[in-house]
Amino acid sequence: MLLTTVIIILREFLEAALIFSVLLAIGRYLGIGSAWIGRAIGLGALGGILFAGNTGRVSEWFDGVGQEVLNATLQIGIFACLTGFAVLFCTQPNGAENRRRLMILMTISVAFAITREGSEILIYISGFLSAPDMLTPILLGALVGAAIGTSVGALVFYALSSLARTWTPWISAFVLALVAAGLASQACLLLIQADWLPSQTPLWNSSYWLAEDSVTGQLLYALIGYEATPTPLQAGIWFCALLLPAILIAVMGRFGGRQTT
Amino acid sequence: MRRLITILCCGLVAMLATGPAAAKPPIVEIEIRNHLFIPSELVVPANTKIKLVVYNRDPTPEEFESYELNREKIIVGKQKAIVFIGPLKPGTYPFFGEFHPKTAQGTIVAR
């Protein structure tokens, strides 16, 4: 049970930790204070508790697919915030006004990510509250999983922070765009599961080369939303989602250029 | 550039607008009892979308999960969950309960 718990908690932790650590690195680069961190964690924890406590009720919404719809909404929300963040960050001058906008987008992204992943962790642990003999290995496993997840996040944070200052923004924005594209494709998959989007035969099956349940597969899932058997719709949305910030940055960059000449 | 964005947006809207198929998919039911899937093997028609209804008879939550089917969904204790799967090519698709993966295992066989 211990190992199962470590894996479950780590999987949930990784996604939120990745978003958190990239935003922390950019926040530090831009000189955005640390006030948003507590706010994002607090809001996320509150959201996670509310969601976990009402999962049964939420599941019954929309003829039994409320869970998918709410999770997809959170994912799309994070996608929109991260895309907006990457665009503002790359095109706007680093003034007080822009820092304030970026901080709001960071807070929402992290709060939503913690809500989504935190609720799953809470539901998992709550299942063992009535079995006291199981509770010790479960809590221990959760602690270990959370510690590994935090370490990976810290690694990403220090790797991004230690880059040369000219590289930090571009690499961070690129990582954010990758994570955001993965979230958009996951949201698409959830809506396929809910039968809100058409189900299709998968485009390819790469599970032979890279299984989703392998360590690399899991890391790539958290980073770019890797799926071994994506449908054409999912793959299309992934590519559009990845291109969107690049296009917006190009358009707004040109705008900015015109205004200055 | 603006035209490119318009084209991309139109494409996305068109993809979203196609929506779910009108025909009602066949319903297949399965239970979770004592952290086991009952029955542990489900035979479903191949190349058809299926509405899978999972009844969790346990008081504890479970997560229906399958890498092969690309599905995951939490089912709280004493509740049922609806998961749309397929259309599947003929073959065997394992699934498991993520919260009790050692016991909660099953397969879907598409024929």
Chai-1 contact restraints between the chains, C-beta under 6 A:
chainA,res_idxA,chainB,res_idxB,connection_type,confidence,min_distance_angstrom,max_distance_angstrom,comment,restraint_id
A,T4,B,P101,contact,1.0,0.0,6.0,A-B,restraint_1
A,T55,B,V76,contact,1.0,0.0,6.0,A-B,restraint_2
A,G56,B,V76,contact,1.0,0.0,6.0,A-B,restraint_3
A,G56,B,Q79,contact,1.0,0.0,6.0,A-B,restraint_4
A,G64,B,I82,contact,1.0,0.0,6.0,A-B,restraint_5
A,I123,B,P61,contact,1.0,0.0,6.0,A-B,restraint_6
A,I123,B,I74,contact,1.0,0.0,6.0,A-B,restraint_7
A,Y124,B,F99,contact,1.0,0.0,6.0,A-B,restraint_8
A,G127,B,T60,contact,1.0,0.0,6.0,A-B,restraint_9
A,G127,B,P61,contact,1.0,0.0,6.0,A-B,restraint_10
A,Q193,B,R71,contact,1.0,0.0,6.0,A-B,restraint_11
A,Q193,B,F84,contact,1.0,0.0,6.0,A-B,restraint_12
A,D195,B,P20,contact,1.0,0.0,6.0,A-B,restraint_13
A,D195,B,F84,contact,1.0,0.0,6.0,A-B,restraint_14
A,P198,B,T18,contact,1.0,0.0,6.0,A-B,restraint_15
A,S199,B,K49,contact,1.0,0.0,6.0,A-B,restraint_16
A,E212,B,Y67,contact,1.0,0.0,6.0,A-B,restraint_17
A,D213,B,Y67,contact,1.0,0.0,6.0,A-B,restraint_18
A,L233,B,M15,contact,1.0,0.0,6.0,A-B,restraint_19
A,C240,B,L8,contact,1.0,0.0,6.0,A-B,restraint_20
A,V251,B,M1,contact,1.0,0.0,6.0,A-B,restraint_21
